[in-house]
Amino acid sequence: MKIWYQLVSSETGMKNFLQATQSLCDAAALPDTTVEVRGTSQGALGDQYRLFWNYDVREIIDNALEIRKAGGYDAFVLANSLDPALVELREMMDIPVVSFMEVSCFHACTMGERFGLIVPNEKMIPRYREIPIGYGLRDRLSSVEAIEFSNIRGFDEVFTNERVGDQCVDQVKVSARRCIERGAEVVIPCGPHATLLAMRGIHEIDGVPIMDSYRLLLKSAELAVAMHKLTGVHISRKLLYQAPPREYVEKVAEVRNIKALRAQ
C-alpha cells in the first residue's frame, strides 16, 4: 500500500523534523507499505494564530485534491495534531483519511479513562481543548498543558542539537507531570516533540504512557486501508461526510476555476 503522510511543517524550514518522522514511519511500516512524509511550502510559521493557519490548510486541501484526481495512494494521513480540513477531505476523498488527534484521542481512551495533551505553546491551548471536546470526549480530557515554542519552527533544532533536544524533553516532562496531577492516565504530545520522544525511546513518564502518535497514525492508516480492501467501505456518506453530487462538483470547479476538481 502507498500512504500520503501530510505534515503541516515547511519542507525547507523544518526538514529535520520531516526526516526524523520519515525514519520513524519507515521503521514501523509493514513490508509492503510505502510512506511518503510530506510537508508544505511555508507551514508552521505562526500557526498558533488562526489567520496564518488557514493558508496552510488550503495547501493541504490542494494536495489532497490532486491525489483524488491522479490516484495512486491508498490513504491520506493528516499528520498534524490540529486535524486540518478533516471533514472537508472526508467529504471528497475516495480513500481513507486518517487524522492525528482523532486517532490519538480515541486510542488513548482504550488505554485509560482520561488523557492530557501537551501542546507547543500557551496560545494554542484553547484550540487544542476544542478538538477532543468536538469529538465528544469532554469528560475524558484532563487538561491541555503547554511547553514554550512560540516559534514553532524552532522545533527543528531539537533534532540536530542535543542540548536543545534535552531542554525540550525537560519541558515535556514538566508539562506531562501537570497533566498527571490533573488526572491524566495517558499523555498525548501534540507536535514535533512527539517524534523527538519516540526517537529517544521515551514512552512513559512516572508510570503514565506517553502516546507515540506518529507511528500510531501510520499503523491506523494501514488498518484503515486493510479494512477498505476487505469490505469496499471506508466512510459513511450519511450526513456529516456526505459527498457533493458530481454535477455540483463540476459547477464549483468551473466557477472557482479549481482544476483538481474538474473531470479528467
Secondary structure, DSSP 8 states (H G I E B T S, - for coil): -EEEEEEEEETTTTHHHHHHHHHHHHHHS-TT-EEEEEEESS-SSSTTSHHHHHHHHHHHHHHHHHHHHH---SEEEE-STT-TTHHHHHHH-SS-EEEHHHHHHHHHHHH-S-EEEEESSGGGHHHHHHHHHHTT-GGGEEEEEE-S-SSGGGGGGGGT-HHHHHHHHHHHHHHHHHHHHTT-SEEEE-SHHHHHHHHTT--EETTEEB--HHHHHHHHHHHHHHHHHHHS-----SGGG----HHHHHHHHHHHT-GGGS--
